[in-house]
Protein backbone atom coordinates (compact mmCIF):
# COMPACT_ATOMS: atom_id res chain seq x y z
CA UNK A 1 0.00 0.00 0.00
CA UNK A 2 1.33 3.43 -0.84
CA UNK A 3 0.32 6.96 0.11
CA UNK A 4 1.41 8.39 -3.23
CA UNK A 5 -1.20 9.79 -5.61
CA UNK A 6 -1.66 7.94 -8.92
CA UNK A 7 0.28 9.13 -11.96
CA UNK A 8 -1.63 11.97 -13.58
CA UNK A 9 -2.93 11.08 -17.06
CA UNK A 10 -2.87 14.70 -18.26
CA UNK A 11 -0.37 17.51 -18.43
CA UNK A 12 -0.72 20.92 -16.81
CA UNK A 13 -0.57 24.37 -18.40
CA UNK A 14 0.23 27.30 -16.11
CA UNK A 15 -0.10 31.02 -16.76
CA UNK A 16 2.80 32.66 -14.95
CA UNK A 17 3.52 36.31 -14.09
CA UNK A 18 6.81 37.76 -12.92
CA UNK A 19 8.76 40.91 -12.24
CA UNK A 20 11.84 40.25 -14.34
CA UNK A 21 14.24 42.67 -12.63
CA UNK A 22 16.00 40.05 -10.47
CA UNK A 23 15.87 37.23 -13.04
CA UNK A 24 18.44 36.40 -15.72
CA UNK A 25 15.60 35.69 -18.13
CA UNK A 26 13.24 32.73 -18.41
CA UNK A 27 15.48 29.99 -19.79
CA UNK A 28 17.68 27.89 -17.46
CA UNK A 29 21.30 29.07 -17.12
CA UNK A 30 23.91 27.45 -14.85
CA UNK A 31 24.63 29.55 -11.78
CA UNK A 32 21.96 32.16 -12.66
CA UNK A 33 18.60 32.95 -11.07
CA UNK A 34 16.09 32.28 -13.84
CA UNK A 35 12.30 32.06 -13.97
CA UNK A 36 12.60 28.47 -15.17
CA UNK A 37 14.86 27.45 -12.29
CA UNK A 38 12.88 29.12 -9.50
CA UNK A 39 9.54 27.89 -10.90
CA UNK A 40 10.76 24.31 -11.35
CA UNK A 41 12.07 24.21 -7.79
CA UNK A 42 8.67 25.34 -6.46
CA UNK A 43 6.83 22.82 -8.66
CA UNK A 44 9.05 20.00 -7.42
CA UNK A 45 8.14 20.90 -3.85
CA UNK A 46 4.62 19.81 -4.84
CA UNK A 47 5.53 17.07 -7.31
CA UNK A 48 9.18 15.92 -7.11
CA UNK A 49 8.80 13.78 -10.23
CA UNK A 50 8.42 16.70 -12.68
CA UNK A 51 11.42 16.51 -15.02
CA UNK A 52 11.22 19.87 -16.80
CA UNK A 53 9.15 22.77 -18.11
CA UNK A 54 8.14 24.00 -21.56
CA UNK A 55 7.71 27.76 -21.89
CA UNK A 56 6.09 29.78 -24.66
CA UNK A 57 8.70 32.55 -24.66
CA UNK A 58 12.36 32.88 -23.67
CA UNK A 59 12.08 36.35 -22.14
CA UNK A 60 15.42 38.12 -21.61
CA UNK A 61 16.99 39.25 -18.37
CA UNK A 62 14.97 42.10 -16.88
CA UNK A 63 11.89 41.52 -19.05
CA UNK A 64 8.58 41.06 -17.23
CA UNK A 65 5.58 38.85 -17.98
CA UNK A 66 1.92 39.10 -17.15
CA UNK A 67 0.93 35.84 -18.87
CA UNK A 68 3.85 33.53 -19.70
CA UNK A 69 2.59 30.04 -20.64
CA UNK A 70 4.40 27.08 -19.08
CA UNK A 71 3.52 23.42 -19.57
CA UNK A 72 4.65 20.38 -17.56
CA UNK A 73 3.92 16.67 -17.21
CA UNK A 74 3.14 15.86 -13.58
CA UNK A 75 3.51 12.53 -11.79
CA UNK A 76 0.87 13.29 -9.17
CA UNK A 77 -2.87 13.80 -9.71
CA UNK A 78 -3.35 17.32 -8.35
CA UNK A 79 -6.38 19.47 -9.25
CA UNK A 80 -5.89 22.79 -11.02
CA UNK A 81 -6.60 24.78 -7.86
CA UNK A 82 -3.97 22.76 -6.05
CA UNK A 83 -1.36 23.63 -8.66
CA UNK A 84 -2.02 27.37 -8.35
CA UNK A 85 -2.12 27.54 -4.57
CA UNK A 86 0.48 24.86 -3.91
CA UNK A 87 3.16 26.22 -6.25
CA UNK A 88 2.55 29.82 -5.17
CA UNK A 89 3.16 28.82 -1.56
CA UNK A 90 6.74 27.95 -2.53
CA UNK A 91 7.42 30.91 -4.84
CA UNK A 92 9.07 34.27 -4.01
CA UNK A 93 7.16 37.55 -4.28
CA UNK A 94 8.42 38.38 -7.78
CA UNK A 95 6.96 35.24 -9.40
CA UNK A 96 3.43 33.79 -9.30
CA UNK A 97 1.24 31.20 -10.97
CA UNK A 98 -1.96 32.97 -12.03
CA UNK A 99 -3.99 30.10 -13.52
CA UNK A 100 -3.74 26.38 -14.21
CA UNK A 101 -5.57 24.01 -16.53
CA UNK A 102 -5.19 20.43 -17.67
CA UNK A 103 -3.89 19.69 -21.19
CA UNK A 104 -2.67 16.53 -22.93
CA UNK A 105 0.69 15.22 -21.74
CA UNK A 106 3.50 16.57 -23.87
CA UNK A 107 1.55 19.73 -24.74
CA UNK A 108 4.05 22.20 -26.22
CA UNK A 109 3.08 25.90 -25.96
CA UNK A 110 5.44 26.95 -28.76
CA UNK A 111 3.95 24.43 -31.19
CA UNK A 112 0.40 25.56 -30.35
CA UNK A 113 1.08 29.31 -30.35
CA UNK A 114 -1.31 31.56 -32.27
CA UNK A 115 0.41 34.81 -31.38
CA UNK A 116 1.77 37.03 -28.64
CA UNK A 117 1.20 40.55 -27.43
CA UNK A 118 4.02 42.59 -25.94
CA UNK A 119 3.72 45.97 -24.26
CA UNK A 120 6.64 48.34 -24.00
CA UNK A 121 5.98 50.93 -21.28
CA UNK A 122 7.26 54.50 -21.48
CA UNK A 123 7.31 57.28 -18.92
CA UNK A 124 7.67 60.69 -20.57
CA UNK A 125 8.95 62.77 -17.67
CA UNK A 126 12.01 64.85 -16.79
CA UNK A 127 12.11 63.38 -13.29
CA UNK A 128 12.25 59.80 -12.02
CA UNK A 129 9.08 58.27 -10.62
CA UNK A 130 9.91 55.55 -8.05
CA UNK A 131 6.53 53.87 -8.59
CA UNK A 132 7.39 53.21 -12.26
CA UNK A 133 11.15 52.83 -12.05
CA UNK A 134 11.11 49.03 -12.48
CA UNK A 135 8.52 48.72 -15.24
CA UNK A 136 8.82 51.73 -17.56
CA UNK A 137 11.59 53.37 -19.57
CA UNK A 138 11.75 57.04 -18.60
CA UNK A 139 12.50 59.37 -21.49
CA UNK A 140 12.85 63.14 -21.38
CA UNK A 141 10.22 65.19 -23.22
CA UNK A 142 9.47 66.37 -25.80
CA UNK A 143 8.21 63.16 -27.38
CA UNK A 144 6.08 63.37 -30.54
CA UNK A 145 3.63 60.48 -30.19
CA UNK A 146 2.06 61.03 -33.61
CA UNK A 147 5.47 60.97 -35.29
CA UNK A 148 6.37 57.73 -33.50
CA UNK A 149 3.03 56.12 -34.42
CA UNK A 150 3.51 57.05 -38.07
CA UNK A 151 6.92 55.38 -37.96
CA UNK A 152 5.43 52.13 -36.66
CA UNK A 153 2.84 51.94 -39.46
CA UNK A 154 5.44 50.66 -41.95
CA UNK A 155 6.02 47.39 -40.08
CA UNK A 156 2.38 46.31 -39.87
CA UNK A 157 1.76 43.11 -41.85
CA UNK A 158 4.12 40.41 -43.11
CA UNK A 159 7.74 41.35 -43.77
CA UNK A 160 11.29 40.08 -43.63
CA UNK A 161 12.43 41.43 -40.24
CA UNK A 162 16.13 40.58 -40.67
CA UNK A 163 17.16 44.04 -39.43
CA UNK A 164 14.96 43.84 -36.32
CA UNK A 165 16.97 41.34 -34.27
CA UNK A 166 20.12 41.14 -32.20
CA UNK A 167 23.39 39.95 -33.69
CA UNK A 168 23.14 36.83 -31.48
CA UNK A 169 19.92 35.61 -33.15
CA UNK A 170 20.96 32.81 -35.55
CA UNK A 171 17.55 32.09 -37.12
CA UNK A 172 17.42 31.78 -40.89
CA UNK A 173 13.64 32.26 -41.19
CA UNK A 174 13.10 35.96 -40.51
CA UNK A 175 9.63 36.35 -42.02
CA UNK A 176 7.19 37.58 -39.37
CA UNK A 177 3.63 38.94 -39.31
CA UNK A 178 2.66 41.85 -37.05
CA UNK A 179 -1.11 42.17 -36.65
CA UNK A 180 -1.11 45.29 -34.49
CA UNK A 181 1.49 47.93 -33.73
CA UNK A 182 0.31 51.05 -31.95
CA UNK A 183 0.89 53.43 -29.06
CA UNK A 184 -1.71 53.55 -26.30
CA UNK A 185 -2.22 55.53 -23.10
CA UNK A 186 -2.80 52.82 -20.47
CA UNK A 187 -3.80 55.35 -17.80
CA UNK A 188 -5.88 58.18 -19.22
CA UNK A 189 -5.49 60.20 -16.02
CA UNK A 190 -1.69 60.16 -16.34
CA UNK A 191 -0.56 61.52 -19.75
CA UNK A 192 3.08 60.79 -18.88
CA UNK A 193 2.50 57.06 -19.34
CA UNK A 194 2.45 55.50 -22.81
CA UNK A 195 2.81 51.94 -24.09
CA UNK A 196 3.87 50.57 -27.45
CA UNK A 197 1.73 47.50 -28.13
CA UNK A 198 3.01 44.91 -30.59
CA UNK A 199 1.02 41.79 -31.55
CA UNK A 200 2.29 39.15 -33.94
CA UNK A 201 2.70 35.50 -34.76
CA UNK A 202 6.33 35.21 -33.60
CA UNK A 203 9.28 37.36 -32.57
CA UNK A 204 13.05 37.29 -32.80
CA UNK A 205 15.60 38.16 -30.14
CA UNK A 206 15.27 41.82 -29.08
CA UNK A 207 12.76 42.46 -31.88
CA UNK A 208 10.21 44.34 -29.77
CA UNK A 209 12.91 46.30 -27.94
CA UNK A 210 14.41 47.40 -31.27
CA UNK A 211 10.96 48.44 -32.52
CA UNK A 212 10.37 50.42 -29.32
CA UNK A 213 13.82 52.03 -29.37
CA UNK A 214 13.41 53.08 -32.99
CA UNK A 215 9.94 54.57 -32.38
CA UNK A 216 11.29 56.54 -29.42
CA UNK A 217 14.32 57.80 -31.35
CA UNK A 218 12.06 59.02 -34.17
CA UNK A 219 9.54 60.51 -31.74
CA UNK A 220 12.28 62.47 -30.00
CA UNK A 221 13.78 63.68 -33.27
CA UNK A 222 17.00 61.70 -32.85
CA UNK A 223 16.40 59.55 -35.93
CA UNK A 224 15.09 60.58 -39.34
CA UNK A 225 11.52 59.43 -40.06
CA UNK A 226 11.21 56.41 -42.34
CA UNK A 227 13.83 54.35 -40.49
CA UNK A 228 11.63 51.23 -40.26
CA UNK A 229 10.80 51.32 -43.96
CA UNK A 230 14.47 51.75 -44.83
CA UNK A 231 15.46 48.84 -42.60
CA UNK A 232 12.82 46.54 -44.12
CA UNK A 233 14.25 47.33 -47.55
CA UNK A 234 17.92 47.10 -46.63
CA UNK A 235 17.91 44.41 -43.95
CA UNK A 236 20.48 46.51 -42.07
CA UNK A 237 20.28 46.88 -38.28
CA UNK A 238 22.19 50.17 -38.63
CA UNK A 239 19.15 51.81 -40.26
CA UNK A 240 17.22 51.47 -37.00
CA UNK A 241 17.40 53.14 -33.61
CA UNK A 242 18.61 51.90 -30.25
CA UNK A 243 17.56 48.73 -28.47
CA UNK A 244 15.23 49.89 -25.69
CA UNK A 245 16.10 48.80 -22.12
CA UNK A 246 14.71 45.44 -20.99
CA UNK A 247 12.83 46.71 -17.92
CA UNK A 248 10.13 48.48 -19.96
CA UNK A 249 9.02 45.31 -21.74
CA UNK A 250 6.16 43.04 -20.63
CA UNK A 251 4.98 39.82 -22.24
CA UNK A 252 1.31 40.72 -21.94
CA UNK A 253 -0.48 37.80 -23.58
CA UNK A 254 0.27 34.45 -25.20
CA UNK A 255 -2.50 33.19 -27.46
CA UNK A 256 -2.59 29.40 -27.70
CA UNK A 257 -4.57 26.78 -29.52
CA UNK A 258 -6.04 24.94 -26.55
CA UNK A 259 -7.65 21.49 -26.45
CA UNK A 260 -11.21 21.27 -25.08
CA UNK A 261 -11.50 20.90 -21.33
CA UNK A 262 -12.20 17.43 -20.01
CA UNK A 263 -15.12 18.78 -17.96
CA UNK A 264 -14.44 16.83 -14.80
CA UNK A 265 -14.87 19.79 -12.46
CA UNK A 266 -11.18 20.48 -11.77
CA UNK A 267 -9.83 21.11 -15.26
CA UNK A 268 -9.07 24.82 -14.77
CA UNK A 269 -8.70 27.31 -11.92
CA UNK A 270 -9.60 30.01 -11.35
C-alpha positions in Angstrom: 0.0 0.0 0.0 1.3 3.4 -0.8 0.3 7.0 0.1 1.4 8.4 -3.2 -1.2 9.8 -5.6 -1.7 7.9 -8.9 0.3 9.1 -12.0 -1.6 12.0 -13.6 -2.9 11.1 -17.1 -2.9 14.7 -18.3 -0.4 17.5 -18.4 -0.7 20.9 -16.8 -0.6 24.4 -18.4 0.2 27.3 -16.1 -0.1 31.0 -16.8 2.8 32.7 -15.0 3.5 36.3 -14.1 6.8 37.8 -12.9 8.8 40.9 -12.2 11.8 40.2 -14.3 14.2 42.7 -12.6 16.0 40.1 -10.5 15.9 37.2 -13.0 18.4 36.4 -15.7 15.6 35.7 -18.1 13.2 32.7 -18.4 15.5 30.0 -19.8 17.7 27.9 -17.5 21.3 29.1 -17.1 23.9 27.4 -14.8 24.6 29.6 -11.8 22.0 32.2 -12.7 18.6 33.0 -11.1 16.1 32.3 -13.8 12.3 32.1 -14.0 12.6 28.5 -15.2 14.9 27.4 -12.3 12.9 29.1 -9.5 9.5 27.9 -10.9 10.8 24.3 -11.4 12.1 24.2 -7.8 8.7 25.3 -6.5 6.8 22.8 -8.7 9.1 20.0 -7.4 8.1 20.9 -3.8 4.6 19.8 -4.8 5.5 17.1 -7.3 9.2 15.9 -7.1 8.8 13.8 -10.2 8.4 16.7 -12.7 11.4 16.5 -15.0 11.2 19.9 -16.8 9.2 22.8 -18.1 8.1 24.0 -21.6 7.7 27.8 -21.9 6.1 29.8 -24.7 8.7 32.6 -24.7 12.4 32.9 -23.7 12.1 36.3 -22.1 15.4 38.1 -21.6 17.0 39.3 -18.4 15.0 42.1 -16.9 11.9 41.5 -19.0 8.6 41.1 -17.2 5.6 38.8 -18.0 1.9 39.1 -17.2 0.9 35.8 -18.9 3.8 33.5 -19.7 2.6 30.0 -20.6 4.4 27.1 -19.1 3.5 23.4 -19.6 4.6 20.4 -17.6 3.9 16.7 -17.2 3.1 15.9 -13.6 3.5 12.5 -11.8 0.9 13.3 -9.2 -2.9 13.8 -9.7 -3.4 17.3 -8.3 -6.4 19.5 -9.2 -5.9 22.8 -11.0 -6.6 24.8 -7.9 -4.0 22.8 -6.0 -1.4 23.6 -8.7 -2.0 27.4 -8.4 -2.1 27.5 -4.6 0.5 24.9 -3.9 3.2 26.2 -6.2 2.6 29.8 -5.2 3.2 28.8 -1.6 6.7 28.0 -2.5 7.4 30.9 -4.8 9.1 34.3 -4.0 7.2 37.5 -4.3 8.4 38.4 -7.8 7.0 35.2 -9.4 3.4 33.8 -9.3 1.2 31.2 -11.0 -2.0 33.0 -12.0 -4.0 30.1 -13.5 -3.7 26.4 -14.2 -5.6 24.0 -16.5 -5.2 20.4 -17.7 -3.9 19.7 -21.2 -2.7 16.5 -22.9 0.7 15.2 -21.7 3.5 16.6 -23.9 1.6 19.7 -24.7 4.0 22.2 -26.2 3.1 25.9 -26.0 5.4 26.9 -28.8 4.0 24.4 -31.2 0.4 25.6 -30.4 1.1 29.3 -30.3 -1.3 31.6 -32.3 0.4 34.8 -31.4 1.8 37.0 -28.6 1.2 40.6 -27.4 4.0 42.6 -25.9 3.7 46.0 -24.3 6.6 48.3 -24.0 6.0 50.9 -21.3 7.3 54.5 -21.5 7.3 57.3 -18.9 7.7 60.7 -20.6 9.0 62.8 -17.7 12.0 64.8 -16.8 12.1 63.4 -13.3 12.3 59.8 -12.0 9.1 58.3 -10.6 9.9 55.5 -8.0 6.5 53.9 -8.6 7.4 53.2 -12.3 11.2 52.8 -12.1 11.1 49.0 -12.5 8.5 48.7 -15.2 8.8 51.7 -17.6 11.6 53.4 -19.6 11.7 57.0 -18.6 12.5 59.4 -21.5 12.9 63.1 -21.4 10.2 65.2 -23.2 9.5 66.4 -25.8 8.2 63.2 -27.4 6.1 63.4 -30.5 3.6 60.5 -30.2 2.1 61.0 -33.6 5.5 61.0 -35.3 6.4 57.7 -33.5 3.0 56.1 -34.4 3.5 57.0 -38.1 6.9 55.4 -38.0 5.4 52.1 -36.7 2.8 51.9 -39.5 5.4 50.7 -41.9 6.0 47.4 -40.1 2.4 46.3 -39.9 1.8 43.1 -41.8 4.1 40.4 -43.1 7.7 41.4 -43.8 11.3 40.1 -43.6 12.4 41.4 -40.2 16.1 40.6 -40.7 17.2 44.0 -39.4 15.0 43.8 -36.3 17.0 41.3 -34.3 20.1 41.1 -32.2 23.4 39.9 -33.7 23.1 36.8 -31.5 19.9 35.6 -33.1 21.0 32.8 -35.6 17.6 32.1 -37.1 17.4 31.8 -40.9 13.6 32.3 -41.2 13.1 36.0 -40.5 9.6 36.3 -42.0 7.2 37.6 -39.4 3.6 38.9 -39.3 2.7 41.8 -37.1 -1.1 42.2 -36.7 -1.1 45.3 -34.5 1.5 47.9 -33.7 0.3 51.1 -31.9 0.9 53.4 -29.1 -1.7 53.6 -26.3 -2.2 55.5 -23.1 -2.8 52.8 -20.5 -3.8 55.4 -17.8 -5.9 58.2 -19.2 -5.5 60.2 -16.0 -1.7 60.2 -16.3 -0.6 61.5 -19.8 3.1 60.8 -18.9 2.5 57.1 -19.3 2.4 55.5 -22.8 2.8 51.9 -24.1 3.9 50.6 -27.5 1.7 47.5 -28.1 3.0 44.9 -30.6 1.0 41.8 -31.6 2.3 39.1 -33.9 2.7 35.5 -34.8 6.3 35.2 -33.6 9.3 37.4 -32.6 13.1 37.3 -32.8 15.6 38.2 -30.1 15.3 41.8 -29.1 12.8 42.5 -31.9 10.2 44.3 -29.8 12.9 46.3 -27.9 14.4 47.4 -31.3 11.0 48.4 -32.5 10.4 50.4 -29.3 13.8 52.0 -29.4 13.4 53.1 -33.0 9.9 54.6 -32.4 11.3 56.5 -29.4 14.3 57.8 -31.3 12.1 59.0 -34.2 9.5 60.5 -31.7 12.3 62.5 -30.0 13.8 63.7 -33.3 17.0 61.7 -32.8 16.4 59.6 -35.9 15.1 60.6 -39.3 11.5 59.4 -40.1 11.2 56.4 -42.3 13.8 54.3 -40.5 11.6 51.2 -40.3 10.8 51.3 -44.0 14.5 51.8 -44.8 15.5 48.8 -42.6 12.8 46.5 -44.1 14.2 47.3 -47.5 17.9 47.1 -46.6 17.9 44.4 -43.9 20.5 46.5 -42.1 20.3 46.9 -38.3 22.2 50.2 -38.6 19.1 51.8 -40.3 17.2 51.5 -37.0 17.4 53.1 -33.6 18.6 51.9 -30.2 17.6 48.7 -28.5 15.2 49.9 -25.7 16.1 48.8 -22.1 14.7 45.4 -21.0 12.8 46.7 -17.9 10.1 48.5 -20.0 9.0 45.3 -21.7 6.2 43.0 -20.6 5.0 39.8 -22.2 1.3 40.7 -21.9 -0.5 37.8 -23.6 0.3 34.4 -25.2 -2.5 33.2 -27.5 -2.6 29.4 -27.7 -4.6 26.8 -29.5 -6.0 24.9 -26.5 -7.7 21.5 -26.5 -11.2 21.3 -25.1 -11.5 20.9 -21.3 -12.2 17.4 -20.0 -15.1 18.8 -18.0 -14.4 16.8 -14.8 -14.9 19.8 -12.5 -11.2 20.5 -11.8 -9.8 21.1 -15.3 -9.1 24.8 -14.8 -8.7 27.3 -11.9 -9.6 30.0 -11.4 
